[in-house]
Amino acid sequence: MSELAKKLIEESLRTKHPLLDLGNCGLDGTEPILERLGECDHLEVLSFSDTYSIRDEKTREWESRKSNNQGDKNLLVCLPAKLPPNLLAFFAFGEFDNHWKIRDIEPITLIHNLIWLDIDYNQITDLKPLEKCNQLTNLYLQENQISDIKPLEKCNQLTNL
């Protein structure tokens, strides 16, 4: 288990900060500590990736940030079964030369107000879990195994796909 991830999750639960950066924690997505993410109803942004975006409250624009963590790179094989229900932005993307192994995005159905989702560079084939994500404005799916985007029909708010 990643001690860094454990420390960061426990700190997030204590401080109720709206951002949790779990990039570079040496995670694969199966760690038991990740179940605690379901308790993080204060979170608005969750990132497992090396970079992520946050919304500037004054300008309402999204700004790119790098992970502050100095641990091993993550290589997710799956999404945690429990995700924070109030996320606005979720980042779980691999890299161009190091695709992650996420196939099933079913846990995303637990997130009700998601507006930004980046799951590039994975092994995703089925987008049905996104059918009810009708608040999405930014969806990044590059370098996956997707052949049918019909489940996105009700995502009327999408401005970036």
C-alpha positions, 0 to 999 in steps of 0.5 A: 500500500502507498503510505503517501496515498494513505497520508494524503487521503487521511489529511483530506478527510481531516481538512476537507480541502476540495482537491486531492492530488494522488498523482505519483503515489505508486498506485494501481487502483486496487489499494484498500485505502482507496475505499475511503474515497467514498467518504470524501464528499467534500472533494471537488477535484480528484487526480490520479494523474501527473497533471490535472486541472483546477477551476479558478473561482474568479475567472471560472477558467480551468488551469493546468497543474502538475502533481506535487507528489514525488513518489513512483508514477501510478499505473492504474489497472482499475478505478477504485470501487468507491469514488467521491460523489460530489466531484466536479473534475476527475483525472485518471489518465495514463501517458502517451508512452505508458497507457494505463489498464483501466477498462471498467469505468462503472464507478463513475456512475457514483459521481453526480455533478461531474463536469470534467473527466479525463480518462485518456490513455487507458483500455476503455471500450464501454461508455455506458457508465457515462450515460447519466453524466449529463453535466459533463462539459469536458470529456477526454477519451484519447487512446482508448478502445472505444467504438461506440459513442452513443452513450454520450447522446444525453451529454448535452453540455459537452463543449470539449470531446 
